[in-house]
Amino acid sequence: MTALPEAKLAREAEMSYAMLAMVTDYDCWHPDHDSVTVEAIINTLMANARLSQEVVSQVVPRIGEGFDSPAHHALENAVITDRSVIPAATRERVELFLGKHL
């Protein structure tokens, strides 16, 4: 129930990352909330799905082409090893993420 691994992995891949989290129930932490039923969770889940689709459909077009973020350049200074001593096999192994920086 945490987004930390996804956020860190996105940063390492130089991807911008945003999370849209939707609550389905409060029974695990809210002492004054009624007991939760499967039906209530499914109803909330379906409403959240519709709302999430609406949010994404309105937000994505606002980002626009050419969007640049510091995340897109996160690895520019990550490799401090002299590029001339990096073996070809290592370069090939890290090509997907570091190719443009090597």
Secondary structure per residue as TSV (DSSP state, phi and psi in degrees):
chain	resnum	aa	ss	phi	psi
A	1	M	-	360.0	33.5
A	2	T	-	-131.5	150.0
A	3	A	-	-100.5	2.2
A	4	L	H	-58.2	-47.7
A	5	P	H	-59.7	-41.9
A	6	E	H	-65.1	-42.2
A	7	A	H	-64.1	-42.3
A	8	K	H	-66.3	-42.3
A	9	L	H	-66.1	-39.0
A	10	A	H	-62.7	-41.8
A	11	R	H	-63.1	-43.2
A	12	E	H	-64.2	-26.3
A	13	A	T	-92.3	7.2
A	14	E	T	56.5	39.0
A	15	M	-	-106.9	138.1
A	16	S	-	-68.5	145.8
A	17	Y	-	-138.3	132.5
A	18	A	-	-138.9	149.9
A	19	M	-	-123.2	139.3
A	20	L	-	-117.6	109.1
A	21	A	-	-106.1	135.9
A	22	M	-	-124.3	131.7
A	23	V	-	-85.4	138.8
A	24	T	-	-105.9	-29.2
A	25	D	-	-163.1	166.1
A	26	Y	-	-118.3	3.4
A	27	D	T	-62.0	-23.3
A	28	C	T	-80.4	-16.1
A	29	W	T	-137.4	-13.1
A	30	H	-	-97.9	104.2
A	31	P	T	-65.8	-23.8
A	32	D	T	-100.3	8.7
A	33	H	S	-89.7	144.6
A	34	D	-	-61.8	161.3
A	35	S	-	-61.1	147.3
A	36	V	-	-98.6	139.3
A	37	T	-	-108.9	159.0
A	38	V	H	-60.1	-41.3
A	39	E	H	-59.3	-44.1
A	40	A	H	-63.8	-42.0
A	41	I	H	-64.0	-45.3
A	42	I	H	-62.8	-42.5
A	43	N	H	-61.2	-45.0
A	44	T	H	-66.1	-40.7
A	45	L	H	-60.4	-43.7
A	46	M	H	-66.3	-41.5
A	47	A	H	-64.2	-41.3
A	48	N	H	-62.4	-39.0
A	49	A	H	-62.5	-45.0
A	50	R	H	-63.0	-45.0
A	51	L	H	-64.8	-41.2
A	52	S	H	-60.7	-43.6
A	53	Q	H	-62.0	-39.9
A	54	E	H	-65.6	-44.2
A	55	V	H	-60.6	-49.1
A	56	V	H	-62.4	-42.7
A	57	S	H	-64.4	-25.8
A	58	Q	H	-93.0	-29.3
A	59	V	H	-81.4	-45.1
A	60	V	H	-56.3	-46.3
A	61	P	H	-61.9	-24.8
A	62	R	H	-74.7	-20.9
A	63	I	H	-66.8	-46.7
A	64	G	-	77.6	162.4
A	65	E	T	-71.8	150.7
A	66	G	T	80.5	7.7
A	67	F	-	-59.2	130.4
A	68	D	-	-125.3	143.7
A	69	S	-	-138.4	151.5
A	70	P	G	-55.6	-28.2
A	71	A	G	-61.4	-31.3
A	72	H	G	-69.3	-9.1
A	73	H	G	-127.5	19.9
A	74	A	T	-62.3	-25.9
A	75	L	T	-100.3	4.6
A	76	E	T	-53.1	-40.7
A	77	N	T	-112.9	17.8
A	78	A	T	-76.9	-32.3
A	79	V	-	-94.4	114.8
A	80	I	-	-103.8	-4.6
A	81	T	S	-69.1	139.9
A	82	D	-	-58.6	120.3
A	83	R	G	-57.5	-28.5
A	84	S	G	-70.6	-16.0
A	85	V	G	-104.3	3.5
A	86	I	S	-80.8	119.5
A	87	P	-	-62.5	150.3
A	88	A	H	-57.3	-39.9
A	89	A	H	-62.4	-38.3
A	90	T	H	-69.1	-43.2
A	91	R	H	-58.1	-43.1
A	92	E	H	-64.2	-41.0
A	93	R	H	-65.8	-33.6
A	94	V	H	-104.0	8.7
A	95	E	H	-53.5	-44.0
A	96	L	H	-55.6	-45.0
A	97	F	H	-96.2	-33.9
A	98	L	H	-111.4	-2.3
A	99	G	G	-49.2	-46.8
A	100	K	G	-71.0	-13.7
A	101	H	G	-100.8	-5.3
A	102	L	-	-102.4	360.0
